[in-house]
Amino acid sequence: MARYAASQLAGASSISSQEQLAFAAEVLRREAEAISSLIERLDAQFLAAVQQILQCDGSVIVCGIGKAGLVGRKLSATFASTGTCSHFLHPAEAIHGDLGMVTARDVMLVLSYSGETEELVRVLPSLRRQSASLMAITKSRTSTLGRQADHVLELGEIREACSLKLAPSSSTAAMMAMGDALALLVSRMRGFAAEDFAKYHPGGNLGRMLMRTEEAMRPLAQCRVAVSNQTVREILVTASRPGRRTGAIMLTDHEGRICGIFTDSDLAKMLEQRREAILDGPVADVMTKKFLTVQRTQMLNDALQLLARYKISELPVVDAENRPCGIIDITDMVGLITDDKQSAEPEPPPRILKLHRCESESNSAGEKECDSDC
């Protein structure tokens, strides 16, 4: 075996780099062509399969073996993560008891390019009897699998990309693409939204990016909040909180609505300019009156984009009546913020934001943001 491998490597060394890249490009080209050819094959059978899944009040059970089985596992996971209950059934295990997973409420989706795979053909009668419907992704509706299925998504004759024309490559690429088209159209027909997606992806960066702002904010009990008619000195003394504090104090009017913020940067600027007398004046005179807020029900990703785009450290979170609920502090979000590389100029704030009128010339970051009519 070692001598065989060595001889193979010796033969491979005679293939130039240019020829290697050309072969790899040809593989990609053939697989792309196999997928593109499916566009013309989308028909009433495909739409009927979509409706069957939408009407299903059980699960979509995906079944396949070999390379088609691996595609099936991925497809089942795609269904499950986009709003359609699904799991995978191995045909060899099915005939040894796992058929108990299939109920009359379920839809079977069976994958086999040839449609003649022995293990699948053997279990097909049982799958038909026990499920509500059986659909197939296969080469032809005239295959054994195609004839047994209620709905057939035909792939057609596909030339494999491997040099021997044997290893499943173009056919599995096409099978996965057809399955994705089916699953994602079903998801869209269900009205599956980003909020729904977040429920099924709570872990990792993706889950965090799909969290609502209220799930990631520092709660109000841990924030510094004061009334705008208090003096700066009073606020600095009374608005303290135990633990690591935020760098901003949220200021409210007499009705409890947020009307300004006062940051550590604002205080440092006052001291640098030797304006200590202002400490005993109302904070309303020196607070930042034009600032950004985000609704508590907005997605966390929206808040992170604002922190990055406007280079701010704190973002107040408010409810529908503009009352503070908490704050997004950049120190809590380290690692979640991505650079906005689309434009060097800051874009206008998205519609989810509230911009407050300002009588001062700069915001808490020291950047001029006032309108000409402030």
Secondary structure, 3 states (H helix, E strand, C coil): CHHHHHHHHHHHCCCCHHHHHHHHHHHHHHHHHHHHHHHHHCCHHHHHHHHHHHHCCCCEEEECCHHHHHHHHHHHHHHHHCCCCEEEECHHHHCCCHHHHCCCCCEEEEECCCCCCHHHHHHHHHHHHHCCEEEEEECCCCCHHHHHCCEEEECCCCCCCCCCCCCCCHHHHHHHHHHHHHHHHHHHHCCCCHHHHHHHCCCHHHHHHCCEHHHHCEEHHHCEEEECCCEHHHHHHHCCCCCCCCCEEEEECCCCCEEEEEEHHHHHHHHHCCCHHHHHCEHHHCCECCCCCEECCCEHHHHHHHHHHHCCCEEEEECCCCCEEEEEEHHHCCCCCCCCCCCCCCCCCCCCCCCCCCCCCCCCCCCCCCCCCC
